[in-house]
Amino acid sequence: MSQCFWILVAAGLLSSGCGLFPEGRGSDSEPAYRMQLADSLEREGLFQGAARQYTTVAEQFPESSYYPSAVRRAALMYSISPYSARNDSAAYRWYIAYLSLPLKKPERENVRVTVEFLHRILLLHAQIAQIYTAADSLTVLTKRHSASLNADSRRMQELELQLQLARDELRKIKEIDLRLSKSRVR
């Protein structure tokens, strides 16, 4: 528990711009510290925090010896986070960056397959979003048409009632006309 507290304190200090190292620090001391912090966050299951730390190392220290590992771990953290925290587009971005590094052939092929799967996932997410948008539009149109049909149905009932009343009036007028014509004939 105290380890987690100190990790959060360190993360807070780093995010607010306060460093834990003096200004004259060595070139690899901050990336080394951030990598250790990211590793401990990862061990604790705090994948989002770990991903942010790996991303920071990759973005701020591209010339450090930690860069390849930070890129690979950032891609991995974004792709293995629990579903609600998962970020496929960030994972895709970091795997693409990792592919630009010199890799051994088997590892390069594994990363290419992962990139292809993530690309397909991103396309499917886009298609799902389009389907939801279309479904929402259809729902709105269905409600409009339903309201229009209901209004038309009520109007038709009103017209049928008026027609019935007119028929009744016409029948009464015919009866009166018949009586008048019979009375004239007599």
KEDREN-639543 format. One record per atom (N, C-alpha, C): residue number from 1; x, z, y; atom name. Coordinates in Angstrom, 1 decimal. Example, Ala and Ser with C-alpha at 12.3 -4.5 7.8 and 13.67 -1.06 7.14 Angstrom:
2
pos xx zz yy site
1 13.2 7.8 -5.7 N
1 12.3 7.8 -4.5 CA
1 13.2 7.8 -3.3 C
2 12.8 7.1 -2.2 N
2 13.7 7.1 -1.1 CA
2 12.9 7.9 0.0 C
END
This chain:
186
pos xx zz yy site
1 0.8 0.0 -1.2 N
1 0.0 0.0 0.0 CA
1 0.9 0.0 1.3 C
2 2.0 0.8 1.3 N
2 2.8 0.9 2.4 CA
2 3.6 -0.4 2.6 C
3 3.9 -1.1 1.5 N
3 4.6 -2.4 1.6 CA
3 3.6 -3.4 2.3 C
4 2.4 -3.4 1.9 N
4 1.4 -4.3 2.5 CA
4 1.3 -4.0 4.0 C
5 1.3 -2.7 4.4 N
5 1.2 -2.3 5.8 CA
5 2.4 -2.8 6.6 C
6 3.6 -2.7 6.0 N
6 4.8 -3.2 6.7 CA
6 4.8 -4.7 6.8 C
7 4.3 -5.3 5.8 N
7 4.2 -6.8 5.8 CA
7 3.3 -7.2 7.0 C
8 2.1 -6.6 7.1 N
8 1.2 -6.9 8.2 CA
8 1.8 -6.6 9.5 C
9 2.5 -5.5 9.6 N
9 3.2 -5.1 10.9 CA
9 4.2 -6.2 11.3 C
10 5.0 -6.6 10.3 N
10 6.0 -7.6 10.6 CA
10 5.3 -9.0 10.9 C
11 4.3 -9.3 10.2 N
11 3.6 -10.6 10.5 CA
11 3.0 -10.5 11.9 C
12 2.5 -9.3 12.3 N
12 1.9 -9.2 13.7 CA
12 3.0 -9.3 14.7 C
13 4.1 -8.7 14.5 N
13 5.2 -8.8 15.5 CA
13 5.7 -10.3 15.6 C
14 5.8 -10.9 14.5 N
14 6.3 -12.3 14.5 CA
14 5.3 -13.2 15.2 C
15 4.0 -13.0 14.9 N
15 3.0 -13.9 15.5 CA
15 2.8 -13.6 17.0 C
16 3.2 -12.4 17.5 N
16 3.1 -12.1 18.9 CA
16 4.3 -12.5 19.6 C
17 5.3 -13.0 18.9 N
17 6.5 -13.5 19.6 CA
17 7.7 -12.5 19.5 C
18 7.4 -11.3 19.0 N
18 8.5 -10.3 18.9 CA
18 9.3 -10.5 17.6 C
19 10.5 -10.7 17.7 N
19 11.4 -10.9 16.5 CA
19 11.9 -9.5 16.0 C
20 12.3 -9.5 14.8 N
20 12.8 -8.3 14.2 CA
20 14.4 -8.4 14.2 C
21 14.9 -9.5 14.7 N
21 16.3 -9.7 14.7 CA
21 16.8 -9.8 16.2 C
22 18.0 -9.3 16.5 N
22 18.5 -9.5 17.8 CA
22 18.7 -10.9 18.2 C
23 18.9 -11.2 19.5 N
23 19.0 -12.6 19.9 CA
23 20.2 -13.3 19.4 C
24 21.3 -12.6 19.1 N
24 22.5 -13.3 18.6 CA
24 22.5 -13.5 17.1 C
25 21.3 -13.6 16.4 N
25 21.2 -13.6 15.0 CA
25 21.8 -14.9 14.4 C
26 22.1 -14.9 13.2 N
26 22.7 -16.1 12.5 CA
26 21.6 -17.2 12.4 C
27 22.0 -18.4 12.1 N
27 21.1 -19.5 12.1 CA
27 20.1 -19.5 10.9 C
28 20.5 -18.8 9.8 N
28 19.6 -18.7 8.7 CA
28 18.9 -17.4 8.6 C
29 19.1 -16.4 9.5 N
29 18.5 -15.1 9.3 CA
29 17.0 -15.1 9.5 C
30 16.5 -15.8 10.5 N
30 15.0 -15.8 10.7 CA
30 14.3 -16.5 9.6 C
31 14.8 -17.8 9.3 N
31 14.1 -18.5 8.2 CA
31 14.2 -17.7 6.9 C
32 15.3 -17.0 6.6 N
32 15.4 -16.2 5.4 CA
32 14.4 -15.1 5.4 C
33 14.3 -14.4 6.6 N
33 13.3 -13.3 6.6 CA
33 11.9 -13.8 6.4 C
34 11.5 -14.9 7.1 N
34 10.2 -15.5 6.9 CA
34 9.9 -15.9 5.5 C
35 10.9 -16.5 4.9 N
35 10.8 -16.9 3.4 CA
35 10.5 -15.6 2.6 C
36 11.2 -14.5 2.8 N
36 11.0 -13.3 2.1 CA
36 9.6 -12.8 2.4 C
37 9.2 -12.8 3.6 N
37 7.9 -12.3 4.0 CA
37 6.8 -13.2 3.3 C
38 7.0 -14.5 3.3 N
38 6.1 -15.4 2.6 CA
38 6.0 -15.1 1.1 C
39 7.2 -14.9 0.5 N
39 7.2 -14.6 -0.9 CA
39 6.5 -13.3 -1.2 C
40 6.6 -12.3 -0.4 N
40 5.9 -11.1 -0.6 CA
40 4.4 -11.2 -0.4 C
41 4.0 -12.0 0.6 N
41 2.6 -12.3 0.8 CA
41 2.0 -13.0 -0.4 C
42 2.8 -13.9 -0.9 N
42 2.4 -14.7 -2.1 CA
42 2.2 -13.8 -3.3 C
43 3.2 -12.9 -3.5 N
43 3.1 -11.9 -4.7 CA
43 1.8 -11.0 -4.5 C
44 1.5 -10.7 -3.3 N
44 0.3 -9.9 -3.0 CA
44 -1.0 -10.7 -3.2 C
45 -0.9 -12.0 -3.3 N
45 -2.1 -12.8 -3.4 CA
45 -2.7 -13.2 -2.1 C
46 -1.9 -13.0 -1.0 N
46 -2.4 -13.4 0.3 CA
46 -1.8 -14.8 0.6 C
47 -2.5 -15.8 0.0 N
47 -2.0 -17.2 0.0 CA
47 -2.0 -17.8 1.4 C
48 -3.1 -17.5 2.2 N
48 -3.1 -18.1 3.5 CA
48 -2.0 -17.6 4.4 C
49 -1.7 -16.3 4.3 N
49 -0.6 -15.7 5.1 CA
49 0.7 -16.3 4.6 C
50 0.9 -16.4 3.3 N
50 2.1 -17.0 2.8 CA
50 2.3 -18.5 3.2 C
51 1.2 -19.2 3.2 N
51 1.2 -20.6 3.6 CA
51 1.6 -20.7 5.1 C
52 1.1 -19.8 5.9 N
52 1.4 -19.9 7.4 CA
52 2.9 -19.6 7.5 C
53 3.5 -18.7 6.8 N
53 4.9 -18.4 6.9 CA
53 5.8 -19.5 6.4 C
54 5.4 -20.1 5.3 N
54 6.2 -21.2 4.8 CA
54 6.1 -22.4 5.8 C
55 4.9 -22.6 6.3 N
55 4.7 -23.7 7.3 CA
55 5.6 -23.4 8.6 C
56 5.6 -22.2 9.0 N
56 6.5 -21.9 10.2 CA
56 7.9 -22.2 9.9 C
57 8.4 -21.8 8.7 N
57 9.8 -22.1 8.4 CA
57 10.0 -23.6 8.4 C
58 9.1 -24.4 7.8 N
58 9.2 -25.8 7.7 CA
58 9.2 -26.5 9.0 C
59 8.3 -26.0 9.9 N
59 8.1 -26.6 11.2 CA
59 9.2 -26.2 12.2 C
60 9.6 -24.9 12.2 N
60 10.6 -24.5 13.2 CA
60 12.0 -24.6 12.8 C
61 12.3 -24.7 11.5 N
61 13.6 -24.7 11.0 CA
61 13.9 -25.9 10.0 C
62 13.6 -27.1 10.5 N
62 13.7 -28.3 9.5 CA
62 15.2 -28.5 9.1 C
63 16.1 -28.0 9.8 N
63 17.6 -28.2 9.5 CA
63 18.1 -27.1 8.6 C
64 17.3 -26.1 8.3 N
64 17.8 -25.0 7.5 CA
64 17.8 -25.3 6.0 C
65 18.5 -24.5 5.3 N
65 18.6 -24.8 3.8 CA
65 17.3 -24.4 3.1 C
66 16.4 -23.7 3.9 N
66 15.1 -23.2 3.3 CA
66 14.0 -24.3 3.5 C
67 14.3 -25.3 4.2 N
67 13.3 -26.4 4.5 CA
67 12.6 -26.9 3.2 C
68 13.4 -27.5 2.3 N
68 12.7 -28.1 1.1 CA
68 11.8 -27.1 0.4 C
69 12.3 -25.9 0.2 N
69 11.5 -24.9 -0.5 CA
69 10.3 -24.5 0.3 C
70 10.4 -24.4 1.6 N
70 9.3 -24.0 2.5 CA
70 8.2 -25.1 2.4 C
71 8.6 -26.3 2.4 N
71 7.7 -27.5 2.4 CA
71 6.9 -27.4 1.1 C
72 7.7 -27.3 0.0 N
72 7.1 -27.3 -1.4 CA
72 6.1 -26.1 -1.5 C
73 6.5 -24.9 -1.1 N
73 5.7 -23.7 -1.2 CA
73 4.5 -23.8 -0.3 C
74 4.6 -24.4 0.9 N
74 3.5 -24.5 1.8 CA
74 2.4 -25.4 1.1 C
75 2.9 -26.5 0.6 N
75 2.0 -27.4 -0.1 CA
75 1.3 -26.7 -1.2 C
76 2.0 -26.0 -2.0 N
76 1.5 -25.3 -3.1 CA
76 0.5 -24.2 -2.7 C
77 0.8 -23.4 -1.7 N
77 -0.1 -22.4 -1.2 CA
77 -1.4 -22.9 -0.7 C
78 -1.3 -24.1 0.0 N
78 -2.6 -24.6 0.5 CA
78 -3.4 -25.2 -0.6 C
79 -2.8 -25.6 -1.7 N
79 -3.6 -26.2 -2.8 CA
79 -4.1 -25.2 -3.8 C
80 -3.5 -24.0 -3.9 N
80 -3.9 -23.0 -4.9 CA
80 -4.7 -21.9 -4.3 C
81 -4.9 -21.8 -3.0 N
81 -5.7 -20.8 -2.4 CA
81 -7.1 -20.7 -3.0 C
82 -7.7 -19.6 -3.0 N
82 -9.1 -19.6 -3.4 CA
82 -9.9 -20.6 -2.7 C
83 -11.0 -21.1 -3.3 N
83 -11.7 -22.3 -2.8 CA
83 -12.1 -22.2 -1.3 C
84 -12.5 -21.0 -0.9 N
84 -13.0 -20.9 0.5 CA
84 -11.8 -21.0 1.5 C
85 -10.6 -20.7 1.0 N
85 -9.5 -20.7 1.9 CA
85 -8.6 -21.9 1.7 C
86 -9.0 -22.7 0.7 N
86 -8.2 -23.9 0.3 CA
86 -8.2 -24.9 1.4 C
87 -7.1 -25.6 1.6 N
87 -7.0 -26.6 2.7 CA
87 -6.3 -27.8 2.1 C
88 -7.1 -28.7 1.5 N
88 -6.6 -29.9 0.8 CA
88 -5.8 -30.8 1.8 C
89 -6.3 -31.0 3.0 N
89 -5.6 -31.9 3.9 CA
89 -4.3 -31.3 4.3 C
90 -4.1 -30.0 4.5 N
90 -2.8 -29.4 4.8 CA
90 -1.9 -29.6 3.5 C
91 -2.5 -29.3 2.3 N
91 -1.7 -29.5 1.1 CA
91 -1.2 -30.9 1.0 C
92 -2.1 -31.9 1.3 N
92 -1.7 -33.3 1.2 CA
92 -0.6 -33.6 2.2 C
93 -0.7 -33.1 3.4 N
93 0.3 -33.3 4.4 CA
93 1.7 -32.8 4.0 C
94 1.7 -31.6 3.4 N
94 3.0 -31.0 3.0 CA
94 3.5 -31.6 1.8 C
95 2.7 -32.1 0.9 N
95 3.2 -32.8 -0.3 CA
95 3.8 -34.2 0.1 C
96 3.2 -34.8 1.1 N
96 3.8 -36.1 1.6 CA
96 5.1 -35.8 2.2 C
97 5.2 -34.7 3.0 N
97 6.5 -34.3 3.6 CA
97 7.5 -34.0 2.5 C
98 7.1 -33.4 1.4 N
98 8.0 -33.1 0.3 CA
98 8.5 -34.3 -0.4 C
99 7.6 -35.3 -0.5 N
99 8.0 -36.6 -1.1 CA
99 9.1 -37.3 -0.3 C
100 9.2 -37.0 1.0 N
100 10.2 -37.6 1.8 CA
100 11.6 -37.0 1.6 C
101 11.7 -35.9 0.8 N
101 13.0 -35.3 0.5 CA
101 13.6 -35.9 -0.7 C
102 14.9 -35.8 -0.9 N
102 15.5 -36.3 -2.1 CA
102 15.1 -35.4 -3.3 C
103 14.4 -36.0 -4.2 N
103 13.9 -35.3 -5.4 CA
103 14.3 -36.0 -6.7 C
104 14.4 -35.2 -7.7 N
104 14.7 -35.8 -9.0 CA
104 13.5 -36.6 -9.5 C
105 13.7 -37.6 -10.3 N
105 12.7 -38.5 -10.7 CA
105 11.5 -37.8 -11.3 C
106 11.6 -36.9 -12.3 N
106 10.4 -36.3 -12.9 CA
106 9.6 -35.5 -11.8 C
107 10.3 -34.8 -11.0 N
107 9.6 -34.0 -9.9 CA
107 8.9 -34.9 -8.9 C
108 9.6 -36.0 -8.6 N
108 9.0 -37.0 -7.6 CA
108 7.7 -37.6 -8.2 C
109 7.7 -37.9 -9.5 N
109 6.5 -38.4 -10.2 CA
109 5.4 -37.4 -10.2 C
110 5.7 -36.1 -10.5 N
110 4.7 -35.1 -10.5 CA
110 4.1 -34.9 -9.1 C
111 4.9 -35.0 -8.1 N
111 4.4 -34.8 -6.7 CA
111 3.6 -36.0 -6.4 C
112 4.0 -37.2 -6.8 N
112 3.2 -38.4 -6.5 CA
112 1.8 -38.3 -7.1 C
113 1.7 -37.8 -8.4 N
113 0.4 -37.6 -9.0 CA
113 -0.4 -36.6 -8.3 C
114 0.2 -35.5 -7.9 N
114 -0.5 -34.5 -7.1 CA
114 -1.0 -35.1 -5.8 C
115 -0.2 -35.9 -5.1 N
115 -0.6 -36.6 -3.8 CA
115 -1.8 -37.5 -4.1 C
116 -1.7 -38.2 -5.2 N
116 -2.8 -39.2 -5.5 CA
116 -4.1 -38.4 -5.7 C
117 -4.0 -37.3 -6.5 N
117 -5.2 -36.5 -6.7 CA
117 -5.8 -35.9 -5.4 C
118 -4.9 -35.4 -4.6 N
118 -5.3 -34.8 -3.3 CA
118 -6.0 -35.9 -2.5 C
119 -5.4 -37.1 -2.5 N
119 -5.9 -38.2 -1.7 CA
119 -7.4 -38.5 -2.2 C
120 -7.5 -38.6 -3.5 N
120 -8.9 -38.8 -4.0 CA
120 -9.8 -37.7 -3.7 C
121 -9.4 -36.5 -3.7 N
121 -10.2 -35.3 -3.4 CA
121 -10.6 -35.4 -1.9 C
122 -9.7 -35.8 -1.0 N
122 -10.0 -35.9 0.4 CA
122 -11.1 -37.1 0.6 C
123 -10.9 -38.2 -0.1 N
123 -11.9 -39.2 0.0 CA
123 -13.3 -38.8 -0.5 C
124 -13.3 -38.0 -1.6 N
124 -14.5 -37.5 -2.1 CA
124 -15.2 -36.6 -1.1 C
125 -14.4 -35.7 -0.5 N
125 -14.9 -34.8 0.5 CA
125 -15.6 -35.6 1.7 C
126 -14.9 -36.7 2.1 N
126 -15.4 -37.6 3.1 CA
126 -16.8 -38.2 2.7 C
127 -16.8 -38.7 1.4 N
127 -18.0 -39.3 0.9 CA
127 -19.1 -38.2 0.8 C
128 -18.8 -37.1 0.4 N
128 -19.8 -36.0 0.3 CA
128 -20.4 -35.7 1.7 C
129 -19.5 -35.6 2.7 N
129 -19.9 -35.4 4.1 CA
129 -20.9 -36.5 4.5 C
130 -20.5 -37.7 4.2 N
130 -21.4 -38.9 4.6 CA
130 -22.8 -38.7 3.9 C
131 -22.7 -38.3 2.6 N
131 -24.0 -38.2 1.9 CA
131 -24.9 -37.1 2.5 C
132 -24.2 -36.0 2.8 N
132 -25.0 -34.9 3.5 CA
132 -25.6 -35.4 4.8 C
133 -24.8 -36.1 5.6 N
133 -25.3 -36.6 6.9 CA
133 -26.5 -37.6 6.6 C
134 -26.3 -38.5 5.6 N
134 -27.4 -39.4 5.3 CA
134 -28.7 -38.6 4.9 C
135 -28.4 -37.6 4.0 N
135 -29.6 -36.8 3.5 CA
135 -30.3 -36.1 4.7 C
136 -29.5 -35.5 5.6 N
136 -30.1 -34.9 6.8 CA
136 -30.9 -35.9 7.6 C
137 -30.4 -37.1 7.8 N
137 -31.1 -38.1 8.5 CA
137 -32.4 -38.4 7.8 C
138 -32.3 -38.6 6.5 N
138 -33.5 -38.9 5.7 CA
138 -34.5 -37.8 5.8 C
139 -34.1 -36.5 5.7 N
139 -35.0 -35.4 5.8 CA
139 -35.7 -35.4 7.2 C
140 -35.0 -35.7 8.3 N
140 -35.6 -35.8 9.6 CA
140 -36.6 -36.9 9.6 C
141 -36.3 -38.1 9.1 N
141 -37.2 -39.2 9.0 CA
141 -38.4 -38.9 8.2 C
142 -38.2 -38.2 7.0 N
142 -39.3 -37.8 6.2 CA
142 -40.3 -36.9 6.9 C
143 -39.7 -35.9 7.6 N
143 -40.6 -35.0 8.4 CA
143 -41.4 -35.7 9.4 C
144 -40.7 -36.7 10.1 N
144 -41.4 -37.5 11.2 CA
144 -42.6 -38.3 10.5 C
145 -42.3 -39.0 9.4 N
145 -43.3 -39.8 8.8 CA
145 -44.4 -38.9 8.2 C
146 -44.1 -37.8 7.7 N
146 -45.1 -36.9 7.2 CA
146 -46.0 -36.4 8.3 C
147 -45.4 -36.1 9.4 N
147 -46.2 -35.6 10.6 CA
147 -47.1 -36.8 11.1 C
148 -46.5 -38.0 11.1 N
148 -47.3 -39.2 11.5 CA
148 -48.5 -39.5 10.5 C
149 -48.2 -39.3 9.2 N
149 -49.2 -39.5 8.2 CA
149 -50.3 -38.5 8.3 C
150 -49.9 -37.3 8.6 N
150 -50.9 -36.2 8.7 CA
150 -51.8 -36.5 10.0 C
151 -51.2 -36.9 11.1 N
151 -52.0 -37.2 12.3 CA
151 -52.9 -38.4 12.0 C
152 -52.4 -39.4 11.3 N
152 -53.2 -40.6 11.0 CA
152 -54.4 -40.2 10.1 C
153 -54.1 -39.3 9.1 N
153 -55.1 -38.8 8.2 CA
153 -56.2 -38.1 8.9 C
154 -55.8 -37.2 9.9 N
154 -56.8 -36.5 10.7 CA
154 -57.6 -37.4 11.5 C
155 -57.0 -38.4 12.1 N
155 -57.7 -39.4 12.9 CA
155 -58.7 -40.2 12.1 C
156 -58.3 -40.5 10.9 N
156 -59.2 -41.3 10.0 CA
156 -60.4 -40.4 9.6 C
157 -60.2 -39.1 9.4 N
157 -61.3 -38.3 9.1 CA
157 -62.3 -38.2 10.3 C
158 -61.7 -38.1 11.5 N
158 -62.5 -38.0 12.7 CA
158 -63.3 -39.3 12.8 C
159 -62.7 -40.5 12.6 N
159 -63.4 -41.7 12.7 CA
159 -64.4 -41.9 11.6 C
160 -64.2 -41.4 10.4 N
160 -65.2 -41.5 9.3 CA
160 -66.4 -40.6 9.7 C
161 -66.1 -39.4 10.3 N
161 -67.2 -38.6 10.8 CA
161 -68.0 -39.3 11.9 C
162 -67.3 -39.9 12.8 N
162 -68.0 -40.6 13.9 CA
162 -68.8 -41.8 13.3 C
163 -68.3 -42.5 12.3 N
163 -69.0 -43.6 11.6 CA
163 -70.2 -43.1 10.9 C
164 -70.1 -41.9 10.2 N
164 -71.3 -41.3 9.6 CA
164 -72.4 -41.0 10.6 C
165 -71.9 -40.4 11.7 N
165 -72.9 -40.0 12.8 CA
165 -73.5 -41.3 13.3 C
166 -72.8 -42.3 13.5 N
166 -73.3 -43.6 14.0 CA
166 -74.3 -44.2 13.0 C
167 -74.0 -44.1 11.7 N
167 -74.9 -44.6 10.7 CA
167 -76.2 -43.8 10.7 C
168 -76.1 -42.5 10.9 N
168 -77.3 -41.7 10.9 CA
168 -78.1 -42.0 12.2 C
169 -77.5 -42.2 13.3 N
169 -78.2 -42.6 14.5 CA
169 -78.9 -44.0 14.3 C
170 -78.1 -44.9 13.7 N
170 -78.7 -46.2 13.5 CA
170 -79.9 -46.2 12.5 C
171 -79.8 -45.4 11.5 N
171 -80.9 -45.2 10.6 CA
171 -82.1 -44.6 11.3 C
172 -81.9 -43.7 12.2 N
172 -83.0 -43.1 13.0 CA
172 -83.6 -44.1 13.9 C
173 -82.8 -44.9 14.5 N
173 -83.3 -46.0 15.4 CA
173 -84.1 -47.0 14.6 C
174 -83.6 -47.3 13.4 N
174 -84.3 -48.3 12.6 CA
174 -85.7 -47.7 12.2 C
175 -85.7 -46.4 11.8 N
175 -87.0 -45.8 11.5 CA
175 -88.0 -45.9 12.7 C
176 -87.5 -45.6 13.9 N
176 -88.3 -45.6 15.1 CA
176 -88.8 -47.1 15.3 C
177 -87.9 -48.0 15.1 N
177 -88.2 -49.4 15.3 CA
177 -89.3 -49.8 14.4 C
178 -89.2 -49.4 13.1 N
178 -90.2 -49.7 12.1 CA
178 -91.5 -49.1 12.4 C
179 -91.5 -47.9 12.9 N
179 -92.8 -47.3 13.3 CA
179 -93.4 -48.0 14.4 C
180 -92.6 -48.4 15.4 N
180 -93.1 -49.1 16.6 CA
180 -93.7 -50.5 16.2 C
181 -93.0 -51.1 15.3 N
181 -93.5 -52.5 14.9 CA
181 -94.7 -52.3 14.1 C
182 -94.9 -51.3 13.2 N
182 -96.1 -51.1 12.5 CA
182 -97.3 -50.7 13.4 C
183 -97.0 -50.0 14.4 N
183 -98.0 -49.6 15.3 CA
183 -98.5 -50.8 16.2 C
184 -97.6 -51.7 16.4 N
184 -98.0 -52.9 17.2 CA
184 -98.8 -53.9 16.4 C
185 -98.5 -53.9 15.1 N
185 -99.2 -54.8 14.2 CA
185 -100.7 -54.3 14.0 C
186 -101.0 -53.1 14.1 N
186 -102.3 -52.6 13.9 CA
186 -103.1 -52.8 15.1 C
END
